[in-house]
Amino acid sequence: MSKYLVTGGCGFIGSHLADALVAAGHGVRILDDFSTGKRENAPSAAEIITGDVADTETVRLAMAGMDGCFHLAAIASVVRSN
């Protein structure tokens, strides 16, 4: 069983990936700041860390013991320019 960190794992895409990883038997840790994602979107088997991916120490701690990372954290509401 591999262990994966999913950044933005409580958002729409991240939560679906986290569900699929758990269903496949992998360990899942989620790093999310909940600026848009919701805690209830995360699978109950996932460990959740509240924090910002821009904080190096938070990411270092979140990655401890993980085999890989799926980086899905993003700001999706960018103002359109002309």
PDB file of N, CA, C and O in Angstrom:
ATOM      1  N   MET A   1       0.844  -1.189   0.000  1.00  0.00           N
ATOM      2  CA  MET A   1       0.000   0.000   0.000  1.00  0.00           C
ATOM      3  C   MET A   1       0.882   1.242   0.000  1.00  0.00           C
ATOM      4  O   MET A   1       1.739   1.398   0.870  1.00  0.00           O
ATOM      5  N   SER A   2       0.679   2.108  -0.951  1.00  0.00           N
ATOM      6  CA  SER A   2       1.404   3.376  -1.016  1.00  0.00           C
ATOM      7  C   SER A   2       0.630   4.442  -0.259  1.00  0.00           C
ATOM      8  O   SER A   2      -0.577   4.324  -0.046  1.00  0.00           O
ATOM      9  N   LYS A   3       1.347   5.486   0.143  1.00  0.00           N
ATOM     10  CA  LYS A   3       0.732   6.605   0.855  1.00  0.00           C
ATOM     11  C   LYS A   3       0.927   7.861   0.020  1.00  0.00           C
ATOM     12  O   LYS A   3       2.033   8.163  -0.429  1.00  0.00           O
ATOM     13  N   TYR A   4      -0.168   8.587  -0.179  1.00  0.00           N
ATOM     14  CA  TYR A   4      -0.121   9.773  -1.027  1.00  0.00           C
ATOM     15  C   TYR A   4      -0.667  11.001  -0.315  1.00  0.00           C
ATOM     16  O   TYR A   4      -1.636  10.929   0.440  1.00  0.00           O
ATOM     17  N   LEU A   5      -0.017  12.128  -0.575  1.00  0.00           N
ATOM     18  CA  LEU A   5      -0.528  13.423  -0.165  1.00  0.00           C
ATOM     19  C   LEU A   5      -1.321  13.990  -1.331  1.00  0.00           C
ATOM     20  O   LEU A   5      -0.857  13.969  -2.471  1.00  0.00           O
ATOM     21  N   VAL A   6      -2.519  14.498  -1.049  1.00  0.00           N
ATOM     22  CA  VAL A   6      -3.330  15.162  -2.070  1.00  0.00           C
ATOM     23  C   VAL A   6      -3.538  16.600  -1.601  1.00  0.00           C
ATOM     24  O   VAL A   6      -4.283  16.846  -0.653  1.00  0.00           O
ATOM     25  N   THR A   7      -2.876  17.549  -2.269  1.00  0.00           N
ATOM     26  CA  THR A   7      -3.116  18.947  -1.930  1.00  0.00           C
ATOM     27  C   THR A   7      -4.418  19.369  -2.608  1.00  0.00           C
ATOM     28  O   THR A   7      -4.686  18.984  -3.746  1.00  0.00           O
ATOM     29  N   GLY A   8      -5.214  20.153  -1.912  1.00  0.00           N
ATOM     30  CA  GLY A   8      -6.520  20.521  -2.451  1.00  0.00           C
ATOM     31  C   GLY A   8      -7.478  19.342  -2.449  1.00  0.00           C
ATOM     32  O   GLY A   8      -8.413  19.296  -3.248  1.00  0.00           O
ATOM     33  N   GLY A   9      -7.250  18.396  -1.563  1.00  0.00           N
ATOM     34  CA  GLY A   9      -8.024  17.154  -1.539  1.00  0.00           C
ATOM     35  C   GLY A   9      -9.452  17.273  -1.052  1.00  0.00           C
ATOM     36  O   GLY A   9     -10.191  16.288  -1.067  1.00  0.00           O
ATOM     37  N   CYS A  10      -9.856  18.455  -0.621  1.00  0.00           N
ATOM     38  CA  CYS A  10     -11.251  18.647  -0.217  1.00  0.00           C
ATOM     39  C   CYS A  10     -12.033  19.432  -1.261  1.00  0.00           C
ATOM     40  O   CYS A  10     -13.208  19.741  -1.058  1.00  0.00           O
ATOM     41  N   GLY A  11     -11.392  19.753  -2.366  1.00  0.00           N
ATOM     42  CA  GLY A  11     -12.071  20.385  -3.492  1.00  0.00           C
ATOM     43  C   GLY A  11     -12.724  19.331  -4.368  1.00  0.00           C
ATOM     44  O   GLY A  11     -12.663  18.141  -4.060  1.00  0.00           O
ATOM     45  N   PHE A  12     -13.341  19.756  -5.448  1.00  0.00           N
ATOM     46  CA  PHE A  12     -14.098  18.844  -6.308  1.00  0.00           C
ATOM     47  C   PHE A  12     -13.221  17.742  -6.904  1.00  0.00           C
ATOM     48  O   PHE A  12     -13.500  16.558  -6.717  1.00  0.00           O
ATOM     49  N   ILE A  13     -12.177  18.122  -7.611  1.00  0.00           N
ATOM     50  CA  ILE A  13     -11.326  17.119  -8.262  1.00  0.00           C
ATOM     51  C   ILE A  13     -10.494  16.364  -7.230  1.00  0.00           C
ATOM     52  O   ILE A  13     -10.391  15.138  -7.290  1.00  0.00           O
ATOM     53  N   GLY A  14      -9.905  17.088  -6.291  1.00  0.00           N
ATOM     54  CA  GLY A  14      -9.066  16.449  -5.278  1.00  0.00           C
ATOM     55  C   GLY A  14      -9.803  15.422  -4.445  1.00  0.00           C
ATOM     56  O   GLY A  14      -9.248  14.372  -4.121  1.00  0.00           O
ATOM     57  N   SER A  15     -11.046  15.712  -4.095  1.00  0.00           N
ATOM     58  CA  SER A  15     -11.808  14.765  -3.272  1.00  0.00           C
ATOM     59  C   SER A  15     -12.147  13.500  -4.053  1.00  0.00           C
ATOM     60  O   SER A  15     -12.175  12.409  -3.484  1.00  0.00           O
ATOM     61  N   HIS A  16     -12.402  13.637  -5.350  1.00  0.00           N
ATOM     62  CA  HIS A  16     -12.664  12.449  -6.163  1.00  0.00           C
ATOM     63  C   HIS A  16     -11.404  11.597  -6.309  1.00  0.00           C
ATOM     64  O   HIS A  16     -11.479  10.368  -6.276  1.00  0.00           O
ATOM     65  N   LEU A  17     -10.258  12.237  -6.469  1.00  0.00           N
ATOM     66  CA  LEU A  17      -9.003  11.493  -6.515  1.00  0.00           C
ATOM     67  C   LEU A  17      -8.750  10.806  -5.177  1.00  0.00           C
ATOM     68  O   LEU A  17      -8.368   9.636  -5.146  1.00  0.00           O
ATOM     69  N   ALA A  18      -8.958  11.516  -4.076  1.00  0.00           N
ATOM     70  CA  ALA A  18      -8.758  10.928  -2.749  1.00  0.00           C
ATOM     71  C   ALA A  18      -9.662   9.715  -2.554  1.00  0.00           C
ATOM     72  O   ALA A  18      -9.223   8.697  -2.019  1.00  0.00           O
ATOM     73  N   ASP A  19     -10.917   9.813  -2.982  1.00  0.00           N
ATOM     74  CA  ASP A  19     -11.843   8.670  -2.903  1.00  0.00           C
ATOM     75  C   ASP A  19     -11.298   7.478  -3.682  1.00  0.00           C
ATOM     76  O   ASP A  19     -11.319   6.350  -3.189  1.00  0.00           O
ATOM     77  N   ALA A  20     -10.810   7.725  -4.898  1.00  0.00           N
ATOM     78  CA  ALA A  20     -10.293   6.646  -5.745  1.00  0.00           C
ATOM     79  C   ALA A  20      -9.048   6.010  -5.135  1.00  0.00           C
ATOM     80  O   ALA A  20      -8.883   4.791  -5.194  1.00  0.00           O
ATOM     81  N   LEU A  21      -8.180   6.818  -4.555  1.00  0.00           N
ATOM     82  CA  LEU A  21      -6.977   6.278  -3.920  1.00  0.00           C
ATOM     83  C   LEU A  21      -7.326   5.404  -2.722  1.00  0.00           C
ATOM     84  O   LEU A  21      -6.760   4.324  -2.550  1.00  0.00           O
ATOM     85  N   VAL A  22      -8.253   5.869  -1.897  1.00  0.00           N
ATOM     86  CA  VAL A  22      -8.692   5.076  -0.742  1.00  0.00           C
ATOM     87  C   VAL A  22      -9.332   3.775  -1.214  1.00  0.00           C
ATOM     88  O   VAL A  22      -9.053   2.711  -0.663  1.00  0.00           O
ATOM     89  N   ALA A  23     -10.186   3.854  -2.230  1.00  0.00           N
ATOM     90  CA  ALA A  23     -10.856   2.656  -2.761  1.00  0.00           C
ATOM     91  C   ALA A  23      -9.849   1.646  -3.305  1.00  0.00           C
ATOM     92  O   ALA A  23     -10.100   0.441  -3.279  1.00  0.00           O
ATOM     93  N   ALA A  24      -8.704   2.135  -3.799  1.00  0.00           N
ATOM     94  CA  ALA A  24      -7.663   1.258  -4.332  1.00  0.00           C
ATOM     95  C   ALA A  24      -6.743   0.725  -3.232  1.00  0.00           C
ATOM     96  O   ALA A  24      -5.803  -0.021  -3.509  1.00  0.00           O
ATOM     97  N   GLY A  25      -7.018   1.109  -1.992  1.00  0.00           N
ATOM     98  CA  GLY A  25      -6.250   0.583  -0.869  1.00  0.00           C
ATOM     99  C   GLY A  25      -5.046   1.408  -0.453  1.00  0.00           C
ATOM    100  O   GLY A  25      -4.224   0.944   0.337  1.00  0.00           O
ATOM    101  N   HIS A  26      -4.929   2.609  -0.965  1.00  0.00           N
ATOM    102  CA  HIS A  26      -3.794   3.466  -0.618  1.00  0.00           C
ATOM    103  C   HIS A  26      -4.106   4.312   0.610  1.00  0.00           C
ATOM    104  O   HIS A  26      -5.266   4.587   0.916  1.00  0.00           O
ATOM    105  N   GLY A  27      -3.053   4.716   1.303  1.00  0.00           N
ATOM    106  CA  GLY A  27      -3.192   5.671   2.389  1.00  0.00           C
ATOM    107  C   GLY A  27      -3.255   7.069   1.804  1.00  0.00           C
ATOM    108  O   GLY A  27      -2.544   7.379   0.848  1.00  0.00           O
ATOM    109  N   VAL A  28      -4.101   7.915   2.372  1.00  0.00           N
ATOM    110  CA  VAL A  28      -4.277   9.270   1.839  1.00  0.00           C
ATOM    111  C   VAL A  28      -4.180  10.290   2.962  1.00  0.00           C
ATOM    112  O   VAL A  28      -4.805  10.154   4.014  1.00  0.00           O
ATOM    113  N   ARG A  29      -3.379  11.311   2.704  1.00  0.00           N
ATOM    114  CA  ARG A  29      -3.304  12.476   3.578  1.00  0.00           C
ATOM    115  C   ARG A  29      -3.666  13.672   2.706  1.00  0.00           C
ATOM    116  O   ARG A  29      -3.172  13.800   1.585  1.00  0.00           O
ATOM    117  N   ILE A  30      -4.518  14.536   3.212  1.00  0.00           N
ATOM    118  CA  ILE A  30      -4.978  15.708   2.463  1.00  0.00           C
ATOM    119  C   ILE A  30      -4.441  16.971   3.122  1.00  0.00           C
ATOM    120  O   ILE A  30      -4.503  17.127   4.341  1.00  0.00           O
ATOM    121  N   LEU A  31      -3.914  17.865   2.298  1.00  0.00           N
ATOM    122  CA  LEU A  31      -3.517  19.198   2.746  1.00  0.00           C
ATOM    123  C   LEU A  31      -4.421  20.197   2.035  1.00  0.00           C
ATOM    124  O   LEU A  31      -4.414  20.293   0.808  1.00  0.00           O
ATOM    125  N   ASP A  32      -5.197  20.937   2.815  1.00  0.00           N
ATOM    126  CA  ASP A  32      -6.157  21.877   2.232  1.00  0.00           C
ATOM    127  C   ASP A  32      -6.295  23.077   3.160  1.00  0.00           C
ATOM    128  O   ASP A  32      -6.220  22.930   4.380  1.00  0.00           O
ATOM    129  N   ASP A  33      -6.494  24.254   2.595  1.00  0.00           N
ATOM    130  CA  ASP A  33      -6.711  25.445   3.426  1.00  0.00           C
ATOM    131  C   ASP A  33      -8.198  25.785   3.562  1.00  0.00           C
ATOM    132  O   ASP A  33      -8.555  26.740   4.253  1.00  0.00           O
ATOM    133  N   PHE A  34      -9.047  25.023   2.919  1.00  0.00           N
ATOM    134  CA  PHE A  34     -10.504  25.174   2.984  1.00  0.00           C
ATOM    135  C   PHE A  34     -10.991  26.535   2.503  1.00  0.00           C
ATOM    136  O   PHE A  34     -12.049  27.004   2.923  1.00  0.00           O
ATOM    137  N   SER A  35     -10.216  27.172   1.620  1.00  0.00           N
ATOM    138  CA  SER A  35     -10.678  28.443   1.057  1.00  0.00           C
ATOM    139  C   SER A  35     -11.855  28.213   0.115  1.00  0.00           C
ATOM    140  O   SER A  35     -12.718  29.080  -0.027  1.00  0.00           O
ATOM    141  N   THR A  36     -11.892  27.046  -0.530  1.00  0.00           N
ATOM    142  CA  THR A  36     -13.044  26.686  -1.364  1.00  0.00           C
ATOM    143  C   THR A  36     -13.523  25.265  -1.098  1.00  0.00           C
ATOM    144  O   THR A  36     -14.711  24.983  -1.255  1.00  0.00           O
ATOM    145  N   GLY A  37     -12.633  24.371  -0.703  1.00  0.00           N
ATOM    146  CA  GLY A  37     -13.013  22.980  -0.444  1.00  0.00           C
ATOM    147  C   GLY A  37     -13.763  22.830   0.869  1.00  0.00           C
ATOM    148  O   GLY A  37     -13.720  23.708   1.731  1.00  0.00           O
ATOM    149  N   LYS A  38     -14.446  21.708   1.005  1.00  0.00           N
ATOM    150  CA  LYS A  38     -15.219  21.430   2.218  1.00  0.00           C
ATOM    151  C   LYS A  38     -14.738  20.129   2.838  1.00  0.00           C
ATOM    152  O   LYS A  38     -14.536  19.135   2.140  1.00  0.00           O
ATOM    153  N   ARG A  39     -14.558  20.140   4.147  1.00  0.00           N
ATOM    154  CA  ARG A  39     -14.071  18.976   4.879  1.00  0.00           C
ATOM    155  C   ARG A  39     -14.922  17.739   4.604  1.00  0.00           C
ATOM    156  O   ARG A  39     -14.390  16.632   4.518  1.00  0.00           O
ATOM    157  N   GLU A  40     -16.221  17.910   4.465  1.00  0.00           N
ATOM    158  CA  GLU A  40     -17.107  16.754   4.249  1.00  0.00           C
ATOM    159  C   GLU A  40     -16.895  16.096   2.880  1.00  0.00           C
ATOM    160  O   GLU A  40     -17.396  14.996   2.649  1.00  0.00           O
ATOM    161  N   ASN A  41     -16.167  16.743   1.979  1.00  0.00           N
ATOM    162  CA  ASN A  41     -15.848  16.133   0.684  1.00  0.00           C
ATOM    163  C   ASN A  41     -14.782  15.051   0.796  1.00  0.00           C
ATOM    164  O   ASN A  41     -14.678  14.191  -0.078  1.00  0.00           O
ATOM    165  N   ALA A  42     -13.997  15.087   1.855  1.00  0.00           N
ATOM    166  CA  ALA A  42     -12.881  14.151   2.011  1.00  0.00           C
ATOM    167  C   ALA A  42     -13.378  12.780   2.448  1.00  0.00           C
ATOM    168  O   ALA A  42     -14.347  12.683   3.202  1.00  0.00           O
ATOM    169  N   PRO A  43     -12.718  11.712   1.979  1.00  0.00           N
ATOM    170  CA  PRO A  43     -13.085  10.380   2.463  1.00  0.00           C
ATOM    171  C   PRO A  43     -12.758  10.265   3.953  1.00  0.00           C
ATOM    172  O   PRO A  43     -11.773  10.836   4.421  1.00  0.00           O
ATOM    173  N   SER A  44     -13.579   9.532   4.687  1.00  0.00           N
ATOM    174  CA  SER A  44     -13.384   9.416   6.136  1.00  0.00           C
ATOM    175  C   SER A  44     -12.058   8.751   6.489  1.00  0.00           C
ATOM    176  O   SER A  44     -11.535   8.970   7.582  1.00  0.00           O
ATOM    177  N   ALA A  45     -11.508   7.947   5.589  1.00  0.00           N
ATOM    178  CA  ALA A  45     -10.243   7.255   5.852  1.00  0.00           C
ATOM    179  C   ALA A  45      -9.023   8.158   5.666  1.00  0.00           C
ATOM    180  O   ALA A  45      -7.910   7.761   6.010  1.00  0.00           O
ATOM    181  N   ALA A  46      -9.212   9.347   5.135  1.00  0.00           N
ATOM    182  CA  ALA A  46      -8.083  10.245   4.867  1.00  0.00           C
ATOM    183  C   ALA A  46      -7.719  11.045   6.108  1.00  0.00           C
ATOM    184  O   ALA A  46      -8.584  11.461   6.878  1.00  0.00           O
ATOM    185  N   GLU A  47      -6.426  11.249   6.282  1.00  0.00           N
ATOM    186  CA  GLU A  47      -5.931  12.157   7.313  1.00  0.00           C
ATOM    187  C   GLU A  47      -5.966  13.560   6.719  1.00  0.00           C
ATOM    188  O   GLU A  47      -5.567  13.756   5.571  1.00  0.00           O
ATOM    189  N   ILE A  48      -6.438  14.535   7.486  1.00  0.00           N
ATOM    190  CA  ILE A  48      -6.565  15.897   6.963  1.00  0.00           C
ATOM    191  C   ILE A  48      -5.660  16.842   7.738  1.00  0.00           C
ATOM    192  O   ILE A  48      -5.665  16.864   8.969  1.00  0.00           O
ATOM    193  N   ILE A  49      -4.888  17.619   6.997  1.00  0.00           N
ATOM    194  CA  ILE A  49      -4.056  18.668   7.571  1.00  0.00           C
ATOM    195  C   ILE A  49      -4.559  19.992   7.014  1.00  0.00           C
ATOM    196  O   ILE A  49      -4.661  20.163   5.799  1.00  0.00           O
ATOM    197  N   THR A  50      -4.872  20.923   7.903  1.00  0.00           N
ATOM    198  CA  THR A  50      -5.288  22.253   7.471  1.00  0.00           C
ATOM    199  C   THR A  50      -4.044  23.116   7.331  1.00  0.00           C
ATOM    200  O   THR A  50      -3.294  23.294   8.291  1.00  0.00           O
ATOM    201  N   GLY A  51      -3.828  23.649   6.145  1.00  0.00           N
ATOM    202  CA  GLY A  51      -2.657  24.483   5.925  1.00  0.00           C
ATOM    203  C   GLY A  51      -2.582  24.978   4.499  1.00  0.00           C
ATOM    204  O   GLY A  51      -3.417  24.646   3.658  1.00  0.00           O
ATOM    205  N   ASP A  52      -1.559  25.780   4.245  1.00  0.00           N
ATOM    206  CA  ASP A  52      -1.369  26.445   2.960  1.00  0.00           C
ATOM    207  C   ASP A  52      -0.185  25.821   2.224  1.00  0.00           C
ATOM    208  O   ASP A  52       0.888  25.657   2.804  1.00  0.00           O
ATOM    209  N   VAL A  53      -0.374  25.478   0.963  1.00  0.00           N
ATOM    210  CA  VAL A  53       0.716  24.890   0.175  1.00  0.00           C
ATOM    211  C   VAL A  53       1.852  25.887  -0.071  1.00  0.00           C
ATOM    212  O   VAL A  53       2.937  25.486  -0.493  1.00  0.00           O
ATOM    213  N   ALA A  54       1.626  27.156   0.180  1.00  0.00           N
ATOM    214  CA  ALA A  54       2.673  28.159   0.024  1.00  0.00           C
ATOM    215  C   ALA A  54       3.615  28.199   1.229  1.00  0.00           C
ATOM    216  O   ALA A  54       4.643  28.874   1.190  1.00  0.00           O
ATOM    217  N   ASP A  55       3.266  27.480   2.296  1.00  0.00           N
ATOM    218  CA  ASP A  55       4.095  27.431   3.499  1.00  0.00           C
ATOM    219  C   ASP A  55       5.001  26.200   3.442  1.00  0.00           C
ATOM    220  O   ASP A  55       4.531  25.068   3.565  1.00  0.00           O
ATOM    221  N   THR A  56       6.290  26.427   3.257  1.00  0.00           N
ATOM    222  CA  THR A  56       7.256  25.343   3.070  1.00  0.00           C
ATOM    223  C   THR A  56       7.246  24.347   4.217  1.00  0.00           C
ATOM    224  O   THR A  56       7.277  23.141   3.975  1.00  0.00           O
ATOM    225  N   GLU A  57       7.205  24.810   5.446  1.00  0.00           N
ATOM    226  CA  GLU A  57       7.239  23.913   6.605  1.00  0.00           C
ATOM    227  C   GLU A  57       5.989  23.044   6.669  1.00  0.00           C
ATOM    228  O   GLU A  57       6.077  21.863   7.003  1.00  0.00           O
ATOM    229  N   THR A  58       4.837  23.608   6.356  1.00  0.00           N
ATOM    230  CA  THR A  58       3.596  22.832   6.337  1.00  0.00           C
ATOM    231  C   THR A  58       3.681  21.717   5.304  1.00  0.00           C
ATOM    232  O   THR A  58       3.294  20.582   5.581  1.00  0.00           O
ATOM    233  N   VAL A  59       4.180  22.031   4.128  1.00  0.00           N
ATOM    234  CA  VAL A  59       4.305  21.026   3.067  1.00  0.00           C
ATOM    235  C   VAL A  59       5.319  19.960   3.465  1.00  0.00           C
ATOM    236  O   VAL A  59       5.089  18.774   3.229  1.00  0.00           O
ATOM    237  N   ARG A  60       6.433  20.361   4.062  1.00  0.00           N
ATOM    238  CA  ARG A  60       7.446  19.399   4.507  1.00  0.00           C
ATOM    239  C   ARG A  60       6.847  18.414   5.503  1.00  0.00           C
ATOM    240  O   ARG A  60       7.055  17.207   5.385  1.00  0.00           O
ATOM    241  N   LEU A  61       6.113  18.920   6.473  1.00  0.00           N
ATOM    242  CA  LEU A  61       5.479  18.052   7.467  1.00  0.00           C
ATOM    243  C   LEU A  61       4.411  17.167   6.830  1.00  0.00           C
ATOM    244  O   LEU A  61       4.291  15.991   7.177  1.00  0.00           O
ATOM    245  N   ALA A  62       3.640  17.720   5.908  1.00  0.00           N
ATOM    246  CA  ALA A  62       2.585  16.945   5.249  1.00  0.00           C
ATOM    247  C   ALA A  62       3.164  15.822   4.395  1.00  0.00           C
ATOM    248  O   ALA A  62       2.547  14.765   4.269  1.00  0.00           O
ATOM    249  N   MET A  63       4.334  16.036   3.809  1.00  0.00           N
ATOM    250  CA  MET A  63       4.970  15.030   2.949  1.00  0.00           C
ATOM    251  C   MET A  63       5.693  13.933   3.726  1.00  0.00           C
ATOM    252  O   MET A  63       6.054  12.906   3.151  1.00  0.00           O
ATOM    253  N   ALA A  64       5.907  14.137   5.015  1.00  0.00           N
ATOM    254  CA  ALA A  64       6.647  13.158   5.820  1.00  0.00           C
ATOM    255  C   ALA A  64       5.981  11.788   5.741  1.00  0.00           C
ATOM    256  O   ALA A  64       4.805  11.641   6.072  1.00  0.00           O
ATOM    257  N   GLY A  65       6.734  10.800   5.304  1.00  0.00           N
ATOM    258  CA  GLY A  65       6.232   9.434   5.227  1.00  0.00           C
ATOM    259  C   GLY A  65       5.404   9.114   3.998  1.00  0.00           C
ATOM    260  O   GLY A  65       4.917   7.992   3.860  1.00  0.00           O
ATOM    261  N   MET A  66       5.234  10.076   3.102  1.00  0.00           N
ATOM    262  CA  MET A  66       4.434   9.852   1.900  1.00  0.00           C
ATOM    263  C   MET A  66       5.307   9.293   0.774  1.00  0.00           C
ATOM    264  O   MET A  66       6.500   9.586   0.694  1.00  0.00           O
ATOM    265  N   ASP A  67       4.699   8.490  -0.085  1.00  0.00           N
ATOM    266  CA  ASP A  67       5.392   7.942  -1.247  1.00  0.00           C
ATOM    267  C   ASP A  67       5.276   8.848  -2.470  1.00  0.00           C
ATOM    268  O   ASP A  67       6.078   8.747  -3.399  1.00  0.00           O
ATOM    269  N   GLY A  68       4.285   9.726  -2.471  1.00  0.00           N
ATOM    270  CA  GLY A  68       4.083  10.611  -3.605  1.00  0.00           C
ATOM    271  C   GLY A  68       3.084  11.693  -3.273  1.00  0.00           C
ATOM    272  O   GLY A  68       2.466  11.689  -2.209  1.00  0.00           O
ATOM    273  N   CYS A  69       2.934  12.631  -4.210  1.00  0.00           N
ATOM    274  CA  CYS A  69       2.028  13.759  -4.002  1.00  0.00           C
ATOM    275  C   CYS A  69       1.270  14.066  -5.289  1.00  0.00           C
ATOM    276  O   CYS A  69       1.846  14.090  -6.377  1.00  0.00           O
ATOM    277  N   PHE A  70      -0.012  14.298  -5.146  1.00  0.00           N
ATOM    278  CA  PHE A  70      -0.845  14.808  -6.236  1.00  0.00           C
ATOM    279  C   PHE A  70      -1.169  16.251  -5.866  1.00  0.00           C
ATOM    280  O   PHE A  70      -1.887  16.500  -4.898  1.00  0.00           O
ATOM    281  N   HIS A  71      -0.640  17.198  -6.634  1.00  0.00           N
ATOM    282  CA  HIS A  71      -0.811  18.616  -6.312  1.00  0.00           C
ATOM    283  C   HIS A  71      -2.006  19.171  -7.086  1.00  0.00           C
ATOM    284  O   HIS A  71      -1.910  19.461  -8.279  1.00  0.00           O
ATOM    285  N   LEU A  72      -3.132  19.311  -6.386  1.00  0.00           N
ATOM    286  CA  LEU A  72      -4.358  19.800  -7.014  1.00  0.00           C
ATOM    287  C   LEU A  72      -4.860  21.092  -6.381  1.00  0.00           C
ATOM    288  O   LEU A  72      -5.925  21.587  -6.748  1.00  0.00           O
ATOM    289  N   ALA A  73      -4.109  21.639  -5.439  1.00  0.00           N
ATOM    290  CA  ALA A  73      -4.505  22.904  -4.825  1.00  0.00           C
ATOM    291  C   ALA A  73      -4.321  24.026  -5.842  1.00  0.00           C
ATOM    292  O   ALA A  73      -3.296  24.103  -6.519  1.00  0.00           O
ATOM    293  N   ALA A  74      -5.324  24.891  -5.940  1.00  0.00           N
ATOM    294  CA  ALA A  74      -5.255  26.000  -6.894  1.00  0.00           C
ATOM    295  C   ALA A  74      -6.292  27.053  -6.546  1.00  0.00           C
ATOM    296  O   ALA A  74      -7.260  26.791  -5.830  1.00  0.00           O
ATOM    297  N   ILE A  75      -6.069  28.227  -7.061  1.00  0.00           N
ATOM    298  CA  ILE A  75      -7.076  29.279  -6.980  1.00  0.00           C
ATOM    299  C   ILE A  75      -7.764  29.290  -8.334  1.00  0.00           C
ATOM    300  O   ILE A  75      -7.160  29.656  -9.343  1.00  0.00           O
ATOM    301  N   ALA A  76      -9.016  28.891  -8.355  1.00  0.00           N
ATOM    302  CA  ALA A  76      -9.725  28.708  -9.625  1.00  0.00           C
ATOM    303  C   ALA A  76     -10.456  29.957 -10.099  1.00  0.00           C
ATOM    304  O   ALA A  76     -10.894  30.007 -11.248  1.00  0.00           O
ATOM    305  N   SER A  77     -10.597  30.944  -9.260  1.00  0.00           N
ATOM    306  CA  SER A  77     -11.377  32.120  -9.644  1.00  0.00           C
ATOM    307  C   SER A  77     -10.457  33.286 -10.002  1.00  0.00           C
ATOM    308  O   SER A  77     -10.362  34.268  -9.266  1.00  0.00           O
ATOM    309  N   VAL A  78      -9.796  33.160 -11.121  1.00  0.00           N
ATOM    310  CA  VAL A  78      -8.897  34.206 -11.596  1.00  0.00           C
ATOM    311  C   VAL A  78      -9.703  35.198 -12.431  1.00  0.00           C
ATOM    312  O   VAL A  78     -10.506  34.802 -13.276  1.00  0.00           O
ATOM    313  N   VAL A  79      -9.486  36.476 -12.191  1.00  0.00           N
ATOM    314  CA  VAL A  79     -10.207  37.516 -12.920  1.00  0.00           C
ATOM    315  C   VAL A  79      -9.775  37.494 -14.386  1.00  0.00           C
ATOM    316  O   VAL A  79      -8.589  37.389 -14.697  1.00  0.00           O
ATOM    317  N   ARG A  80     -10.736  37.591 -15.257  1.00  0.00           N
ATOM    318  CA  ARG A  80     -10.478  37.578 -16.691  1.00  0.00           C
ATOM    319  C   ARG A  80      -9.973  38.939 -17.159  1.00  0.00           C
ATOM    320  O   ARG A  80     -10.489  39.973 -16.735  1.00  0.00           O
ATOM    321  N   SER A  81      -8.974  38.942 -18.023  1.00  0.00           N
ATOM    322  CA  SER A  81      -8.459  40.207 -18.561  1.00  0.00           C
ATOM    323  C   SER A  81      -8.808  40.329 -20.042  1.00  0.00           C
ATOM    324  O   SER A  81      -9.047  39.330 -20.720  1.00  0.00           O
ATOM    325  N   ASN A  82      -8.834  41.547 -20.522  1.00  0.00           N
ATOM    326  CA  ASN A  82      -9.156  41.781 -21.941  1.00  0.00           C
ATOM    327  C   ASN A  82      -7.922  42.114 -22.723  1.00  0.00           C
ATOM    328  O   ASN A  82      -7.999  42.341 -23.931  1.00  0.00           O
TER     329      ASN A  82
END
